[in-house]
Amino acid sequence: AGVSWEQIKNDQQSTDNVLHVGMGTQMQRFSPLDKINTDNVEHLYPAWAFSFGGEKQRGQESQPLVHDGKMFVTGSYSRAWAIDVKTGEEIWQYEQRLPDGIMPCCDVVNRGGALYGDLFIFGTLDAKLVALDQETGDVVWSETMADYKEGYSYTAAPLIVNDMVVTGVSGGEFGVLGRVEARDAKTGEMLWSRPTVEGNMGYVWKDGEKTENGISGTRGETWPGDMYKRGGAATWLGGTYDPETDLIYFGAGNPSPWNSHMRPGDNLFSSSMLAIEPETGKIAWHYQKTPHDAWDYDGTNMCIPFDSDGEKYCASADRNGFFYVLDRTNGDLESATKFVNEVNWAEKVDMETGRPVETGKRPGDPSETEGSKGESVFVTPSFLGAKNWMPMSYNPNTGLFYVPTNEWGMDIWNEPITYKAGAAYLGAGFNIQPLNEDYIGAVRAIDPKTGEIKWEAKNNAPLWSGTMTTAGGLVFYGTPEGYLKALDAETGEELWKFQTGSGVVGQPITWEMDGDQYVSVTSGWGGAVPLWGGEVAKRVKFLNQGGSVWVFKIPDGLKQ
Ligand SMILES: O=C(O)c1cc(C(=O)O)c2c(n1)C(=O)C(=O)c1cc(C(=O)O)[nH]c1-2
């Protein structure tokens, strides 16, 4: 049976499947299931585990999907599997034949696919979008999103909106042109393309005919010269869709190059949240979190829709250390509060202007110094962020967001750089430093009405897994040390943990089958930390690589 848009729209409410990344296009990662709860979660045991094989054991960041007796999960190196969800038996495997020369910045990861109709659609490290037959794994269509030789790749799970498949691009470290694009999910045919760097032309396609669809913002406003043409603002994390406002919310990443002295101006729409109209691909509003970003604070963290006191908001926990609450109908800033202890680049966000009040922690201009290295500064958070890609969750029962956070800083300096297609375009060097002996990570429960942190659960290694929360009063998340854990959503008390054998940097899900509630997560340490983590990477060098997906339930004999 094909997956319809109506079913996908209802994903958060429906408990017998997981049809969309984020457990619904709003991506609250909340399940109304309460069969597993604070009273019985201690009895959770593996139902089965599936290995991705002994080779290619790298970061497994995928969120599995469950539909019609099958689990669909992607793995590192652009691989995908369909697994019998009852038995754990493989149904099919797909592996993208990756060319030499792919350039993902931050490990060979993939964060999951999308179900639509009879298709399972996922993006690849060579910047293709591949649609597989759910039954057989055969390729139904395959479209090139962009040229991998110029540094483009894709790692995010696609977003389904009204029978369209909506994607971004990765490649912000290579001077790419960030954009959000919509295709016909059935055929892969292009519908519109919206650049996320101010000054670039958008396009729409009708009957295969490509026509101009207006410039994003105003050309020449916030970028010098023609730097807007390779301004980055990669949309590498994907976005959310809210049926209530009928808007797509997409973060746009760091401006290229990192060296901010080369690009005077605010550099819209880098490090910003954008609301995009799904029918037209036009930008409805934008809010820039880090104007003229000098620290790779990026801005791709999703805006998660939630309602409070009858108002429609969305919340974004940014790499820059601020937890933003925006009016999701118009982008007005409601609040911005620090959610990690150390944020030294800005004192606060000015509520009148919506802009950060900076403290003078911009790395020096290398063109003003002898040699080629500008003055280095110590900045918190580090560019890997107070929160990186790993998704937070929102529990409407507690009214709290559960945010995977990290405390760290960096030395950062600028260097001269010239653009060369397909080469790194940073103009910066860095070294990430831990700030505390005993922990880097912490799950924090944040009240979006006040910004207050209700509780925290610290973790030695940096957290790199998403959280999921349930009506059973639980918060699930993984640790690089290998555990999947369950906390009490009210208090943060640890109620359960299971060692999966490799770091958990995935996105937990839950569903119901034959009267039982199940929980699943992938296991396999990797992602940006071991590659770019500097002193922190050294601290966690002992962690195992891996590649598996785990499914848990409470065995019959232990049910209460
Ligand atoms: O600018 C980009 O295009 C881009 C892409 C990606 C990616 O696709 O994974 C990451 C980042 N930036 C990035 O800045 C970052 O910290 C990061 C961490 C990870 C990861 O999977 O662990 N990916 C990425």
The ligand as a Tripos MOL2 file, in Angstrom:
@<TRIPOS>MOLECULE
LIG
   24    26     1     0     0
SMALL
NO_CHARGES

@<TRIPOS>ATOM
      1 O1         28.0810   23.4060    5.4990 O.co2     1 LIG1
      2 C1         27.7440   22.2660    5.1520 C.2       1 LIG1
      3 O2         27.3730   21.9750    4.0010 O.co2     1 LIG1
      4 C2         27.7720   21.2080    6.2000 C.ar      1 LIG1
      5 C3         27.3290   19.9070    5.9260 C.ar      1 LIG1
      6 C4         27.3460   18.9360    6.9440 C.ar      1 LIG1
      7 C5         26.8130   17.5920    6.5350 C.2       1 LIG1
      8 O3         26.2780   17.5120    5.4200 O.co2     1 LIG1
      9 O4         26.8920   16.6010    7.2430 O.co2     1 LIG1
     10 C6         27.8370   19.3170    8.2390 C.ar      1 LIG1
     11 C7         28.2560   20.6560    8.4000 C.ar      1 LIG1
     12 N1         28.2280   21.5630    7.4040 N.ar      1 LIG1
     13 C8         28.7470   21.1540    9.6560 C.2       1 LIG1
     14 O5         29.1040   22.3380    9.7640 O.2       1 LIG1
     15 C9         28.8190   20.2880   10.7760 C.2       1 LIG1
     16 O6         29.2280   20.6900   11.8770 O.2       1 LIG1
     17 C10        28.3970   18.9420   10.6070 C.ar      1 LIG1
     18 C11        28.3760   17.8880   11.5040 C.ar      1 LIG1
     19 C12        27.9290   16.8160   10.8080 C.ar      1 LIG1
     20 C13        27.7350   15.4380   11.2840 C.2       1 LIG1
     21 O7         27.0340   14.6910   10.5970 O.co2     1 LIG1
     22 O8         28.2940   15.0810   12.3380 O.co2     1 LIG1
     23 N2         27.6420   17.1780    9.5330 N.ar      1 LIG1
     24 C14        27.9400   18.4740    9.3760 C.ar      1 LIG1
@<TRIPOS>BOND
     1     1     2 2
     2     2     3 1
     3     2     4 1
     4     4     5 ar
     5     4    12 ar
     6     5     6 ar
     7     6     7 1
     8     6    10 ar
     9     7     8 2
    10     7     9 1
    11    10    11 ar
    12    10    24 1
    13    11    12 ar
    14    11    13 1
    15    13    14 2
    16    13    15 1
    17    15    16 2
    18    15    17 1
    19    17    18 ar
    20    17    24 ar
    21    18    19 ar
    22    19    20 1
    23    19    23 ar
    24    20    21 2
    25    20    22 1
    26    23    24 ar
@<TRIPOS>SUBSTRUCTURE
     1 LIG1         1 GROUP 0 **** ****
